[in-house]
Amino acid sequence: MLSLVRGLIDVRSRHPALAIGAYREIKAPDDILAFERTHGDQRAVVILNLGADAVRFETDAVAGGAILIAARPDGVSSIQGTSVD
């Protein structure tokens, strides 16, 4: 858990959009919290699975993106087109 928190702090400190960017909610199912932060030419999409089960989430907001940090116990998450696992 400490490692995850340190990783989140590091990502936030390296990406101003996450700290001071404009906020836009992304429509998502009940157990998913998804939003976008933008600042200048920087854009970050945050997707949090608040449920107990792994799910696939479809959104155009992630197309062409990269995962900066993932909290899954197995450490594996991926983006496939517009899907996040």
N, C-alpha and C positions, 0 to 999 in steps of 0.2 A: 504494500500500500504506500509506504514512504517513497519507494522508487517511482510509482505512478505520480504522486503529488509533485515530486521533484521534476519529473518529465513534463508535467502540465505547466509548471512555473517556467521552465526553460522555453517551451514552445511559445507561451504567452509573451515572454520577454523578447523573443526574437521576431515576433510578428505584431507590429503596432495595431493592425486591424482588430486583433483579439482584445486589445486593451482599450482602444479609443475609437474604434470604427463604428460606423452607423450599423444599426441592428435591423434585420428583417427576418420575421418568422417564416419558416418553411412548413407548409401543411404536411402533417404526419399522423399516423395512427396514435391511439391513446398512450401506448407504452414507449413512444419515441418522442424525444425532444430534439427538434432540428431548427437551426437558424443559420443565417449568413451574416458576417460582419465585413464591412468594406471600409477601406481608408486609402485615399489616393488610388494607386493602381494595384493595391493589394486586396485580395479577397480570401476569406476563410469561411468554410462551411463546417459547422459543428453538428455532429449527430450523436445523440446519446440514447442508448437503449436502456430504459429504466425498468424493463421487465426482467423476469427470471429466465426466459428462454431466448436463445439466439434467433434472430429474424433477419430476413432480407428486406431492405428498404429501397424502394425505387424513387429516384428524383433526378431531374435533369440538372440540378444544381451541382452534382458531383462529376459530371462528364469532363474528362481530361484532367481530373484532380489527382492528388496523392494523399495517402494517409500519413499524417505527421506523428500521431500517437494513438495507440489502441489499448483498451483496458481489458481485453478478453484474457481469461486465464491461460489460454494456449498461445497467446501473443500473435495470433493470426487473424488478420482482417484483410479484405481486399475490395477494390473497386473494379467492377466489370461493366463498362459502358455507363449506364445510369443506375446501376445497382451497387449497394454496399452490403457486404456480408460481415 
